[in-house]
Amino acid sequence: MKYVISWRERPAASARDYEAAHDRVLEIFKDWKKPASFTIHQFVIRVGDYGGYMILETDKPTDIHYFTSFFAVFEFKVETVVDVMDAVAAEVAAIEFRRKNFS
């Protein structure tokens, strides 16, 4: 299954808290290894912001849960996605079924 994961930094109380969170993320990230089940297509950061996007495929959603738990300083949003042409084919099939059976 293909997923888009986006993240933003969790709100902190002060500039010092933000700085400490940044230091901690970099400390943790330097030793982080992607789960073996992940095929990462894109892994990008928003310019001028502390957050980003990952487009990946995995057959183990628990590895996504591991990833989002590993970086607790961020708030994550995980969305299941399909390729456009696959979605169009499914929509065409559904429309045809509806026309044949419910017209």
Secondary structure, DSSP 8 states (H G I E B T S, - for coil): -EEEEEEEE---SSHHHHHHHHHHHHHHHTT----TT-EEEEEEE-TTSSEEEEEEE-S-HHHHHHHHHHTTTEEEEEEEE--HHHHHHHHHHHHHHHHHHH-
